[in-house]
């Protein structure tokens, strides 16, 4: 099975919605879950940043990850976007089949 979850953070809900719409319409993703107002703390330029972001969980297949990452880099406002790929070890077969029919 080549399914993966991509953990992506967006600057805000508007940016996440734009990203989701592009990834879905370009068939780079079958489904995007968005959780707005996540609080992120991280090191940036030698200081601790404390920001509200929108977390995206993007469901796709491994083969599309390079294209998906390139598209996120084009569309995000972040200098260094967070895109982490998590392999799916198993999935409910009807759902996996649906997902695979809704991506390139």
PDB file as gemmi writes it, atoms N, CA and C in Angstrom:
CRYST1    1.000    1.000    1.000  90.00  90.00  90.00 P 1                      
ATOM      1  N   UNK A   1       0.850  -1.183   0.000  1.00  0.00           N  
ATOM      2  CA  UNK A   1       0.000   0.000   0.000  1.00  0.00           C  
ATOM      3  C   UNK A   1       0.887   1.235   0.000  1.00  0.00           C  
ATOM      4  N   UNK A   2       0.560   2.199  -0.838  1.00  0.00           N  
ATOM      5  CA  UNK A   2       1.398   3.387  -0.966  1.00  0.00           C  
ATOM      6  C   UNK A   2       0.733   4.643  -0.408  1.00  0.00           C  
ATOM      7  N   UNK A   3      -0.206   4.481   0.506  1.00  0.00           N  
ATOM      8  CA  UNK A   3      -0.894   5.632   1.081  1.00  0.00           C  
ATOM      9  C   UNK A   3      -0.016   6.319   2.116  1.00  0.00           C  
ATOM     10  N   UNK A   4      -0.110   7.656   2.148  1.00  0.00           N  
ATOM     11  CA  UNK A   4       0.614   8.439   3.144  1.00  0.00           C  
ATOM     12  C   UNK A   4      -0.282   9.559   3.653  1.00  0.00           C  
ATOM     13  N   UNK A   5       0.049  10.032   4.845  1.00  0.00           N  
ATOM     14  CA  UNK A   5      -0.548  11.249   5.398  1.00  0.00           C  
ATOM     15  C   UNK A   5       0.537  12.306   5.384  1.00  0.00           C  
ATOM     16  N   UNK A   6       0.214  13.481   4.896  1.00  0.00           N  
ATOM     17  CA  UNK A   6       1.160  14.593   4.921  1.00  0.00           C  
ATOM     18  C   UNK A   6       0.674  15.590   5.969  1.00  0.00           C  
ATOM     19  N   UNK A   7       1.519  15.813   6.965  1.00  0.00           N  
ATOM     20  CA  UNK A   7       1.252  16.767   8.040  1.00  0.00           C  
ATOM     21  C   UNK A   7       1.821  18.094   7.542  1.00  0.00           C  
ATOM     22  N   UNK A   8       0.953  19.060   7.332  1.00  0.00           N  
ATOM     23  CA  UNK A   8       1.365  20.353   6.771  1.00  0.00           C  
ATOM     24  C   UNK A   8       0.794  21.457   7.653  1.00  0.00           C  
ATOM     25  N   UNK A   9       1.591  22.480   7.916  1.00  0.00           N  
ATOM     26  CA  UNK A   9       1.069  23.639   8.638  1.00  0.00           C  
ATOM     27  C   UNK A   9       0.952  24.818   7.674  1.00  0.00           C  
ATOM     28  N   UNK A  10      -0.122  25.577   7.853  1.00  0.00           N  
ATOM     29  CA  UNK A  10      -0.369  26.773   7.051  1.00  0.00           C  
ATOM     30  C   UNK A  10      -0.455  27.977   7.986  1.00  0.00           C  
ATOM     31  N   UNK A  11      -0.153  29.142   7.447  1.00  0.00           N  
ATOM     32  CA  UNK A  11      -0.135  30.377   8.236  1.00  0.00           C  
ATOM     33  C   UNK A  11      -1.477  30.647   8.912  1.00  0.00           C  
ATOM     34  N   UNK A  12      -2.560  30.375   8.189  1.00  0.00           N  
ATOM     35  CA  UNK A  12      -3.896  30.599   8.746  1.00  0.00           C  
ATOM     36  C   UNK A  12      -4.913  29.756   7.969  1.00  0.00           C  
ATOM     37  N   UNK A  13      -6.167  29.848   8.360  1.00  0.00           N  
ATOM     38  CA  UNK A  13      -7.212  29.037   7.735  1.00  0.00           C  
ATOM     39  C   UNK A  13      -7.404  29.400   6.264  1.00  0.00           C  
ATOM     40  N   UNK A  14      -7.264  30.670   5.937  1.00  0.00           N  
ATOM     41  CA  UNK A  14      -7.420  31.104   4.544  1.00  0.00           C  
ATOM     42  C   UNK A  14      -6.349  30.453   3.666  1.00  0.00           C  
ATOM     43  N   UNK A  15      -5.105  30.489   4.120  1.00  0.00           N  
ATOM     44  CA  UNK A  15      -4.025  29.869   3.348  1.00  0.00           C  
ATOM     45  C   UNK A  15      -4.237  28.357   3.251  1.00  0.00           C  
ATOM     46  N   UNK A  16      -4.650  27.715   4.340  1.00  0.00           N  
ATOM     47  CA  UNK A  16      -4.901  26.277   4.338  1.00  0.00           C  
ATOM     48  C   UNK A  16      -6.019  25.925   3.358  1.00  0.00           C  
ATOM     49  N   UNK A  17      -7.062  26.727   3.323  1.00  0.00           N  
ATOM     50  CA  UNK A  17      -8.173  26.480   2.405  1.00  0.00           C  
ATOM     51  C   UNK A  17      -7.711  26.588   0.957  1.00  0.00           C  
ATOM     52  N   UNK A  18      -6.906  27.591   0.663  1.00  0.00           N  
ATOM     53  CA  UNK A  18      -6.355  27.744  -0.692  1.00  0.00           C  
ATOM     54  C   UNK A  18      -5.497  26.541  -1.062  1.00  0.00           C  
ATOM     55  N   UNK A  19      -4.626  26.137  -0.145  1.00  0.00           N  
ATOM     56  CA  UNK A  19      -3.780  24.964  -0.388  1.00  0.00           C  
ATOM     57  C   UNK A  19      -4.643  23.723  -0.619  1.00  0.00           C  
ATOM     58  N   UNK A  20      -5.619  23.503   0.243  1.00  0.00           N  
ATOM     59  CA  UNK A  20      -6.479  22.324   0.125  1.00  0.00           C  
ATOM     60  C   UNK A  20      -7.205  22.310  -1.216  1.00  0.00           C  
ATOM     61  N   UNK A  21      -7.772  23.436  -1.609  1.00  0.00           N  
ATOM     62  CA  UNK A  21      -8.503  23.498  -2.869  1.00  0.00           C  
ATOM     63  C   UNK A  21      -7.597  23.180  -4.056  1.00  0.00           C  
ATOM     64  N   UNK A  22      -6.389  23.710  -4.046  1.00  0.00           N  
ATOM     65  CA  UNK A  22      -5.437  23.440  -5.137  1.00  0.00           C  
ATOM     66  C   UNK A  22      -5.034  21.972  -5.157  1.00  0.00           C  
ATOM     67  N   UNK A  23      -4.671  21.423  -3.995  1.00  0.00           N  
ATOM     68  CA  UNK A  23      -4.227  20.032  -3.942  1.00  0.00           C  
ATOM     69  C   UNK A  23      -5.337  19.075  -4.359  1.00  0.00           C  
ATOM     70  N   UNK A  24      -6.565  19.377  -3.960  1.00  0.00           N  
ATOM     71  CA  UNK A  24      -7.704  18.532  -4.344  1.00  0.00           C  
ATOM     72  C   UNK A  24      -8.021  18.667  -5.830  1.00  0.00           C  
ATOM     73  N   UNK A  25      -8.089  19.883  -6.326  1.00  0.00           N  
ATOM     74  CA  UNK A  25      -8.449  20.083  -7.738  1.00  0.00           C  
ATOM     75  C   UNK A  25      -7.379  19.540  -8.681  1.00  0.00           C  
ATOM     76  N   UNK A  26      -6.123  19.534  -8.235  1.00  0.00           N  
ATOM     77  CA  UNK A  26      -5.031  19.006  -9.053  1.00  0.00           C  
ATOM     78  C   UNK A  26      -4.818  17.506  -8.832  1.00  0.00           C  
ATOM     79  N   UNK A  27      -5.701  16.911  -8.023  1.00  0.00           N  
ATOM     80  CA  UNK A  27      -5.671  15.469  -7.712  1.00  0.00           C  
ATOM     81  C   UNK A  27      -4.354  15.028  -7.062  1.00  0.00           C  
ATOM     82  N   UNK A  28      -3.749  15.940  -6.303  1.00  0.00           N  
ATOM     83  CA  UNK A  28      -2.578  15.595  -5.505  1.00  0.00           C  
ATOM     84  C   UNK A  28      -2.997  15.088  -4.138  1.00  0.00           C  
ATOM     85  N   UNK A  29      -4.260  15.264  -3.793  1.00  0.00           N  
ATOM     86  CA  UNK A  29      -4.823  14.810  -2.522  1.00  0.00           C  
ATOM     87  C   UNK A  29      -6.246  14.339  -2.758  1.00  0.00           C  
ATOM     88  N   UNK A  30      -6.664  13.350  -1.976  1.00  0.00           N  
ATOM     89  CA  UNK A  30      -8.048  12.876  -2.039  1.00  0.00           C  
ATOM     90  C   UNK A  30      -8.893  13.518  -0.947  1.00  0.00           C  
ATOM     91  N   UNK A  31      -8.244  13.918   0.146  1.00  0.00           N  
ATOM     92  CA  UNK A  31      -8.953  14.475   1.296  1.00  0.00           C  
ATOM     93  C   UNK A  31      -7.974  15.335   2.094  1.00  0.00           C  
ATOM     94  N   UNK A  32      -8.462  16.435   2.623  1.00  0.00           N  
ATOM     95  CA  UNK A  32      -7.652  17.293   3.485  1.00  0.00           C  
ATOM     96  C   UNK A  32      -8.461  17.614   4.737  1.00  0.00           C  
ATOM     97  N   UNK A  33      -7.911  17.280   5.897  1.00  0.00           N  
ATOM     98  CA  UNK A  33      -8.521  17.667   7.166  1.00  0.00           C  
ATOM     99  C   UNK A  33      -7.803  18.912   7.656  1.00  0.00           C  
ATOM    100  N   UNK A  34      -8.569  19.896   8.135  1.00  0.00           N  
ATOM    101  CA  UNK A  34      -7.966  21.140   8.613  1.00  0.00           C  
ATOM    102  C   UNK A  34      -8.400  21.419  10.046  1.00  0.00           C  
ATOM    103  N   UNK A  35      -7.428  21.778  10.864  1.00  0.00           N  
ATOM    104  CA  UNK A  35      -7.682  22.140  12.247  1.00  0.00           C  
ATOM    105  C   UNK A  35      -7.124  23.543  12.486  1.00  0.00           C  
ATOM    106  N   UNK A  36      -7.990  24.550  12.430  1.00  0.00           N  
ATOM    107  CA  UNK A  36      -7.525  25.933  12.605  1.00  0.00           C  
ATOM    108  C   UNK A  36      -7.167  26.247  14.053  1.00  0.00           C  
ATOM    109  N   UNK A  37      -6.418  27.307  14.193  1.00  0.00           N  
ATOM    110  CA  UNK A  37      -6.051  27.865  15.503  1.00  0.00           C  
ATOM    111  C   UNK A  37      -5.202  26.945  16.370  1.00  0.00           C  
ATOM    112  N   UNK A  38      -4.402  26.115  15.733  1.00  0.00           N  
ATOM    113  CA  UNK A  38      -3.428  25.329  16.474  1.00  0.00           C  
ATOM    114  C   UNK A  38      -2.325  26.296  16.935  1.00  0.00           C  
ATOM    115  N   UNK A  39      -1.866  26.123  18.137  1.00  0.00           N  
ATOM    116  CA  UNK A  39      -0.771  26.967  18.633  1.00  0.00           C  
ATOM    117  C   UNK A  39       0.541  26.227  18.417  1.00  0.00           C  
ATOM    118  N   UNK A  40       1.460  26.884  17.737  1.00  0.00           N  
ATOM    119  CA  UNK A  40       2.777  26.305  17.467  1.00  0.00           C  
ATOM    120  C   UNK A  40       3.845  27.169  18.109  1.00  0.00           C  
ATOM    121  N   UNK A  41       4.762  26.518  18.791  1.00  0.00           N  
ATOM    122  CA  UNK A  41       5.940  27.196  19.334  1.00  0.00           C  
ATOM    123  C   UNK A  41       7.157  26.519  18.733  1.00  0.00           C  
ATOM    124  N   UNK A  42       8.071  27.325  18.203  1.00  0.00           N  
ATOM    125  CA  UNK A  42       9.239  26.775  17.526  1.00  0.00           C  
ATOM    126  C   UNK A  42      10.368  27.804  17.517  1.00  0.00           C  
ATOM    127  N   UNK A  43      11.563  27.308  17.258  1.00  0.00           N  
ATOM    128  CA  UNK A  43      12.719  28.195  17.169  1.00  0.00           C  
ATOM    129  C   UNK A  43      12.790  28.768  15.751  1.00  0.00           C  
ATOM    130  N   UNK A  44      12.962  30.093  15.663  1.00  0.00           N  
ATOM    131  CA  UNK A  44      13.115  30.745  14.359  1.00  0.00           C  
ATOM    132  C   UNK A  44      14.008  31.970  14.525  1.00  0.00           C  
ATOM    133  N   UNK A  45      15.079  32.007  13.777  1.00  0.00           N  
ATOM    134  CA  UNK A  45      16.040  33.121  13.838  1.00  0.00           C  
ATOM    135  C   UNK A  45      16.543  33.354  15.257  1.00  0.00           C  
ATOM    136  N   UNK A  46      16.799  32.270  15.978  1.00  0.00           N  
ATOM    137  CA  UNK A  46      17.389  32.360  17.307  1.00  0.00           C  
ATOM    138  C   UNK A  46      16.430  32.732  18.423  1.00  0.00           C  
ATOM    139  N   UNK A  47      15.149  32.792  18.134  1.00  0.00           N  
ATOM    140  CA  UNK A  47      14.164  33.156  19.157  1.00  0.00           C  
ATOM    141  C   UNK A  47      13.001  32.170  19.110  1.00  0.00           C  
ATOM    142  N   UNK A  48      12.252  32.118  20.191  1.00  0.00           N  
ATOM    143  CA  UNK A  48      11.076  31.259  20.235  1.00  0.00           C  
ATOM    144  C   UNK A  48       9.898  32.001  19.614  1.00  0.00           C  
ATOM    145  N   UNK A  49       9.325  31.402  18.591  1.00  0.00           N  
ATOM    146  CA  UNK A  49       8.128  31.952  17.960  1.00  0.00           C  
ATOM    147  C   UNK A  49       6.910  31.272  18.580  1.00  0.00           C  
ATOM    148  N   UNK A  50       5.844  31.999  18.699  1.00  0.00           N  
ATOM    149  CA  UNK A  50       4.585  31.509  19.274  1.00  0.00           C  
ATOM    150  C   UNK A  50       3.479  31.999  18.339  1.00  0.00           C  
ATOM    151  N   UNK A  51       2.943  31.098  17.530  1.00  0.00           N  
ATOM    152  CA  UNK A  51       2.014  31.491  16.469  1.00  0.00           C  
ATOM    153  C   UNK A  51       0.773  30.616  16.460  1.00  0.00           C  
ATOM    154  N   UNK A  52      -0.299  31.163  15.925  1.00  0.00           N  
ATOM    155  CA  UNK A  52      -1.482  30.370  15.590  1.00  0.00           C  
ATOM    156  C   UNK A  52      -1.311  29.931  14.146  1.00  0.00           C  
ATOM    157  N   UNK A  53      -1.550  28.656  13.884  1.00  0.00           N  
ATOM    158  CA  UNK A  53      -1.460  28.118  12.534  1.00  0.00           C  
ATOM    159  C   UNK A  53      -2.661  27.214  12.302  1.00  0.00           C  
ATOM    160  N   UNK A  54      -2.814  26.775  11.061  1.00  0.00           N  
ATOM    161  CA  UNK A  54      -3.814  25.758  10.748  1.00  0.00           C  
ATOM    162  C   UNK A  54      -3.074  24.489  10.378  1.00  0.00           C  
ATOM    163  N   UNK A  55      -3.408  23.401  11.046  1.00  0.00           N  
ATOM    164  CA  UNK A  55      -2.830  22.101  10.764  1.00  0.00           C  
ATOM    165  C   UNK A  55      -3.640  21.432   9.662  1.00  0.00           C  
ATOM    166  N   UNK A  56      -2.940  20.891   8.692  1.00  0.00           N  
ATOM    167  CA  UNK A  56      -3.571  20.160   7.603  1.00  0.00           C  
ATOM    168  C   UNK A  56      -3.069  18.722   7.622  1.00  0.00           C  
ATOM    169  N   UNK A  57      -3.978  17.782   7.492  1.00  0.00           N  
ATOM    170  CA  UNK A  57      -3.602  16.389   7.285  1.00  0.00           C  
ATOM    171  C   UNK A  57      -4.107  16.034   5.887  1.00  0.00           C  
ATOM    172  N   UNK A  58      -3.159  15.813   4.994  1.00  0.00           N  
ATOM    173  CA  UNK A  58      -3.462  15.586   3.590  1.00  0.00           C  
ATOM    174  C   UNK A  58      -3.301  14.098   3.284  1.00  0.00           C  
ATOM    175  N   UNK A  59      -4.329  13.506   2.717  1.00  0.00           N  
ATOM    176  CA  UNK A  59      -4.306  12.072   2.398  1.00  0.00           C  
ATOM    177  C   UNK A  59      -4.013  11.914   0.912  1.00  0.00           C  
ATOM    178  N   UNK A  60      -2.951  11.154   0.608  1.00  0.00           N  
ATOM    179  CA  UNK A  60      -2.518  10.994  -0.770  1.00  0.00           C  
ATOM    180  C   UNK A  60      -1.743   9.692  -0.906  1.00  0.00           C  
ATOM    181  N   UNK A  61      -1.049   9.529  -2.033  1.00  0.00           N  
ATOM    182  CA  UNK A  61      -0.201   8.350  -2.203  1.00  0.00           C  
ATOM    183  C   UNK A  61       1.256   8.777  -2.328  1.00  0.00           C  
ATOM    184  N   UNK A  62       2.136   7.914  -1.925  1.00  0.00           N  
ATOM    185  CA  UNK A  62       3.569   8.198  -1.852  1.00  0.00           C  
ATOM    186  C   UNK A  62       4.118   8.766  -3.167  1.00  0.00           C  
ATOM    187  N   UNK A  63       3.683   8.240  -4.281  1.00  0.00           N  
ATOM    188  CA  UNK A  63       4.208   8.654  -5.576  1.00  0.00           C  
ATOM    189  C   UNK A  63       3.966  10.130  -5.874  1.00  0.00           C  
ATOM    190  N   UNK A  64       2.973  10.730  -5.234  1.00  0.00           N  
ATOM    191  CA  UNK A  64       2.630  12.134  -5.491  1.00  0.00           C  
ATOM    192  C   UNK A  64       3.334  13.101  -4.552  1.00  0.00           C  
ATOM    193  N   UNK A  65       4.052  12.592  -3.564  1.00  0.00           N  
ATOM    194  CA  UNK A  65       4.659  13.459  -2.549  1.00  0.00           C  
ATOM    195  C   UNK A  65       5.610  14.500  -3.143  1.00  0.00           C  
ATOM    196  N   UNK A  66       6.531  14.163  -4.055  1.00  0.00           N  
ATOM    197  CA  UNK A  66       7.415  15.208  -4.588  1.00  0.00           C  
ATOM    198  C   UNK A  66       6.649  16.351  -5.257  1.00  0.00           C  
ATOM    199  N   UNK A  67       5.629  16.013  -6.044  1.00  0.00           N  
ATOM    200  CA  UNK A  67       4.822  17.048  -6.697  1.00  0.00           C  
ATOM    201  C   UNK A  67       4.020  17.847  -5.678  1.00  0.00           C  
ATOM    202  N   UNK A  68       3.474  17.165  -4.677  1.00  0.00           N  
ATOM    203  CA  UNK A  68       2.724  17.837  -3.617  1.00  0.00           C  
ATOM    204  C   UNK A  68       3.626  18.820  -2.858  1.00  0.00           C  
ATOM    205  N   UNK A  69       4.830  18.379  -2.509  1.00  0.00           N  
ATOM    206  CA  UNK A  69       5.755  19.271  -1.790  1.00  0.00           C  
ATOM    207  C   UNK A  69       6.104  20.497  -2.622  1.00  0.00           C  
ATOM    208  N   UNK A  70       6.356  20.296  -3.904  1.00  0.00           N  
ATOM    209  CA  UNK A  70       6.680  21.429  -4.781  1.00  0.00           C  
ATOM    210  C   UNK A  70       5.518  22.407  -4.849  1.00  0.00           C  
ATOM    211  N   UNK A  71       4.312  21.887  -4.911  1.00  0.00           N  
ATOM    212  CA  UNK A  71       3.124  22.748  -4.985  1.00  0.00           C  
ATOM    213  C   UNK A  71       2.914  23.513  -3.684  1.00  0.00           C  
ATOM    214  N   UNK A  72       3.104  22.855  -2.558  1.00  0.00           N  
ATOM    215  CA  UNK A  72       2.992  23.542  -1.265  1.00  0.00           C  
ATOM    216  C   UNK A  72       4.014  24.667  -1.200  1.00  0.00           C  
ATOM    217  N   UNK A  73       5.238  24.406  -1.616  1.00  0.00           N  
ATOM    218  CA  UNK A  73       6.297  25.438  -1.583  1.00  0.00           C  
ATOM    219  C   UNK A  73       5.904  26.637  -2.447  1.00  0.00           C  
ATOM    220  N   UNK A  74       5.265  26.382  -3.594  1.00  0.00           N  
ATOM    221  CA  UNK A  74       4.830  27.471  -4.477  1.00  0.00           C  
ATOM    222  C   UNK A  74       3.715  28.313  -3.851  1.00  0.00           C  
ATOM    223  N   UNK A  75       2.821  27.663  -3.129  1.00  0.00           N  
ATOM    224  CA  UNK A  75       1.598  28.328  -2.681  1.00  0.00           C  
ATOM    225  C   UNK A  75       1.652  28.907  -1.273  1.00  0.00           C  
ATOM    226  N   UNK A  76       2.564  28.438  -0.440  1.00  0.00           N  
ATOM    227  CA  UNK A  76       2.579  28.875   0.958  1.00  0.00           C  
ATOM    228  C   UNK A  76       3.306  30.211   1.118  1.00  0.00           C  
ATOM    229  N   UNK A  77       2.995  30.879   2.199  1.00  0.00           N  
ATOM    230  CA  UNK A  77       3.713  32.118   2.514  1.00  0.00           C  
ATOM    231  C   UNK A  77       4.967  31.826   3.334  1.00  0.00           C  
ATOM    232  N   UNK A  78       5.115  30.591   3.789  1.00  0.00           N  
ATOM    233  CA  UNK A  78       6.264  30.248   4.621  1.00  0.00           C  
ATOM    234  C   UNK A  78       7.542  30.117   3.799  1.00  0.00           C  
ATOM    235  N   UNK A  79       8.624  30.627   4.361  1.00  0.00           N  
ATOM    236  CA  UNK A  79       9.944  30.467   3.751  1.00  0.00           C  
ATOM    237  C   UNK A  79      10.364  29.000   3.772  1.00  0.00           C  
ATOM    238  N   UNK A  80      10.077  28.335   4.895  1.00  0.00           N  
ATOM    239  CA  UNK A  80      10.391  26.916   5.062  1.00  0.00           C  
ATOM    240  C   UNK A  80       9.109  26.206   5.507  1.00  0.00           C  
ATOM    241  N   UNK A  81       8.305  25.740   4.551  1.00  0.00           N  
ATOM    242  CA  UNK A  81       7.043  25.092   4.934  1.00  0.00           C  
ATOM    243  C   UNK A  81       7.275  23.760   5.625  1.00  0.00           C  
ATOM    244  N   UNK A  82       6.399  23.451   6.559  1.00  0.00           N  
ATOM    245  CA  UNK A  82       6.428  22.160   7.247  1.00  0.00           C  
ATOM    246  C   UNK A  82       5.595  21.172   6.443  1.00  0.00           C  
ATOM    247  N   UNK A  83       6.259  20.168   5.900  1.00  0.00           N  
ATOM    248  CA  UNK A  83       5.585  19.066   5.221  1.00  0.00           C  
ATOM    249  C   UNK A  83       6.255  17.789   5.704  1.00  0.00           C  
ATOM    250  N   UNK A  84       5.556  17.037   6.525  1.00  0.00           N  
ATOM    251  CA  UNK A  84       6.071  15.779   7.056  1.00  0.00           C  
ATOM    252  C   UNK A  84       5.220  14.645   6.499  1.00  0.00           C  
ATOM    253  N   UNK A  85       5.862  13.605   6.000  1.00  0.00           N  
ATOM    254  CA  UNK A  85       5.151  12.495   5.373  1.00  0.00           C  
ATOM    255  C   UNK A  85       5.167  11.289   6.306  1.00  0.00           C  
ATOM    256  N   UNK A  86       3.983  10.777   6.590  1.00  0.00           N  
ATOM    257  CA  UNK A  86       3.820   9.641   7.497  1.00  0.00           C  
ATOM    258  C   UNK A  86       3.233   8.476   6.703  1.00  0.00           C  
ATOM    259  N   UNK A  87       3.930   7.344   6.635  1.00  0.00           N  
ATOM    260  CA  UNK A  87       3.383   6.213   5.886  1.00  0.00           C  
ATOM    261  C   UNK A  87       2.168   5.616   6.595  1.00  0.00           C  
ATOM    262  N   UNK A  88       1.234   5.148   5.803  1.00  0.00           N  
ATOM    263  CA  UNK A  88       0.056   4.453   6.328  1.00  0.00           C  
ATOM    264  C   UNK A  88       0.363   2.961   6.268  1.00  0.00           C  
ATOM    265  N   UNK A  89       0.391   2.330   7.407  1.00  0.00           N  
ATOM    266  CA  UNK A  89       0.735   0.909   7.467  1.00  0.00           C  
ATOM    267  C   UNK A  89      -0.426   0.017   7.056  1.00  0.00           C  
ATOM    268  N   UNK A  90      -1.623   0.470   7.316  1.00  0.00           N  
ATOM    269  CA  UNK A  90      -2.802  -0.313   6.975  1.00  0.00           C  
ATOM    270  C   UNK A  90      -3.980   0.649   6.892  1.00  0.00           C  
ATOM    271  N   UNK A  91      -5.019   0.246   6.184  1.00  0.00           N  
ATOM    272  CA  UNK A  91      -6.211   1.079   6.063  1.00  0.00           C  
ATOM    273  C   UNK A  91      -7.401   0.190   5.731  1.00  0.00           C  
ATOM    274  N   UNK A  92      -8.565   0.670   6.064  1.00  0.00           N  
ATOM    275  CA  UNK A  92      -9.806  -0.002   5.687  1.00  0.00           C  
ATOM    276  C   UNK A  92      -9.858  -0.029   4.164  1.00  0.00           C  
ATOM    277  N   UNK A  93      -9.907  -1.208   3.570  1.00  0.00           N  
ATOM    278  CA  UNK A  93      -9.748  -1.360   2.123  1.00  0.00           C  
ATOM    279  C   UNK A  93     -10.712  -0.504   1.306  1.00  0.00           C  
ATOM    280  N   UNK A  94     -12.005  -0.448   1.618  1.00  0.00           N  
ATOM    281  CA  UNK A  94     -12.887   0.414   0.823  1.00  0.00           C  
ATOM    282  C   UNK A  94     -12.459   1.888   0.862  1.00  0.00           C  
ATOM    283  N   UNK A  95     -11.961   2.346   2.020  1.00  0.00           N  
ATOM    284  CA  UNK A  95     -11.489   3.733   2.104  1.00  0.00           C  
ATOM    285  C   UNK A  95     -10.222   3.911   1.279  1.00  0.00           C  
ATOM    286  N   UNK A  96      -9.283   2.982   1.390  1.00  0.00           N  
ATOM    287  CA  UNK A  96      -8.043   3.059   0.619  1.00  0.00           C  
ATOM    288  C   UNK A  96      -8.346   3.055  -0.879  1.00  0.00           C  
ATOM    289  N   UNK A  97      -9.283   2.213  -1.298  1.00  0.00           N  
ATOM    290  CA  UNK A  97      -9.668   2.168  -2.709  1.00  0.00           C  
ATOM    291  C   UNK A  97     -10.249   3.502  -3.153  1.00  0.00           C  
ATOM    292  N   UNK A  98     -11.122   4.068  -2.325  1.00  0.00           N  
ATOM    293  CA  UNK A  98     -11.704   5.386  -2.636  1.00  0.00           C  
ATOM    294  C   UNK A  98     -10.603   6.424  -2.767  1.00  0.00           C  
ATOM    295  N   UNK A  99      -9.676   6.440  -1.811  1.00  0.00           N  
ATOM    296  CA  UNK A  99      -8.599   7.424  -1.839  1.00  0.00           C  
ATOM    297  C   UNK A  99      -7.801   7.299  -3.131  1.00  0.00           C  
ATOM    298  N   UNK A 100      -7.430   6.104  -3.487  1.00  0.00           N  
ATOM    299  CA  UNK A 100      -6.608   5.896  -4.684  1.00  0.00           C  
ATOM    300  C   UNK A 100      -7.331   6.275  -5.980  1.00  0.00           C  
ATOM    301  N   UNK A 101      -8.655   6.176  -5.988  1.00  0.00           N  
ATOM    302  CA  UNK A 101      -9.384   6.577  -7.199  1.00  0.00           C  
ATOM    303  C   UNK A 101      -9.574   8.086  -7.287  1.00  0.00           C  
ATOM    304  N   UNK A 102      -9.236   8.819  -6.233  1.00  0.00           N  
ATOM    305  CA  UNK A 102      -9.422  10.271  -6.230  1.00  0.00           C  
ATOM    306  C   UNK A 102      -8.129  11.070  -6.285  1.00  0.00           C  
ATOM    307  N   UNK A 103      -7.034  10.405  -6.606  1.00  0.00           N  
ATOM    308  CA  UNK A 103      -5.763  11.082  -6.860  1.00  0.00           C  
ATOM    309  C   UNK A 103      -5.255  10.643  -8.222  1.00  0.00           C  
ATOM    310  N   UNK A 104      -4.255  11.352  -8.724  1.00  0.00           N  
ATOM    311  CA  UNK A 104      -3.666  10.992 -10.035  1.00  0.00           C  
ATOM    312  C   UNK A 104      -3.188   9.564 -10.048  1.00  0.00           C  
TER     313      UNK A 104                                                      
END                                                                             
